[in-house]
Amino acid sequence: GAMGGGPSSDGGPKDLRTVVIGMPGAGAKAIAGRIVTGQCPATPDEAAASMEWRKIPRTFEKLNLHIIGVGSQQGLWSRHLPSAEALVFVIDGSREVDSERVATLFNTAVTDCGLPEGVPIVVLLNKSDLVEGNQAEERKGLAAAAIGARCGAVRQCRFCIVSAQTGDGMDEATRVICGNTLTF
């Protein structure tokens, strides 16, 4: 990159700072833990570990994914979002999508917490293991509509259906977060 010619200008791995936030009870910290360890956090200690920055080398994308699970604590959003290079917003896919609430919280995240312009956003519909596939798709559509209606096309959002519990969809979601769209 032309920016300052730091150590990464020799073609070494780029760093991608990814902040995982979400609706209350949606499992944002579990998602972060799953991405880092390949397992769903099973203990309070493991869940707490998600709230520290952790690094995952992604050899295929030639980047280091730095990830932190901030969850639904909005006080922490404004601390971490200004330095985010990717944002993951987690919604509980096992419950009816409350469009108004989803839109409001998403809007808070992207407009009120200092998220830089142009940061890619991946919206994860979590807990897909608890619903039928077509219902998950339907809820993904509702969430996308709610977020689109509120935020217009200002932000490029990608939507994935995942389960932190079983790991379903997590590999693909992680590739999407890393900006690797070769899955299409």
C-alpha angles and dihedrals in degrees: 000000000000090000106112094315094256125180092284094064089087090074093266120143117299119228119239115193107205124186118199115205133155154156117307109280093007093119102246092153091047089052091052090048092049092051092050102041104020088238137087111254106257102182135046088249092055090047091049090051088063088067092067123077109263130182128224119185109223104197096182094055091037092232143111110235109213108194137183128180108218098166122193099325101120091192087069094045094072090047095055108024097071089066096040119122093184131020127209116196115193125206126187103247093187092072134059109278109252094210095191094051094043091050093046096049093042090050091050090052097049101036109026105037103061098258106169120246116269098017107151115244126208116193114204122199099207132196093044087152088073098057140051114265096246090050090053090051090049092051091046087056092049092049091047091050092048093049093042093050091051100040103027117205091314091110127044104229128185120200126210133176112224146158119217086190099057099018093239111160093000097116091052092044091052090051090051091050089052089054094248106140096168089114090083 
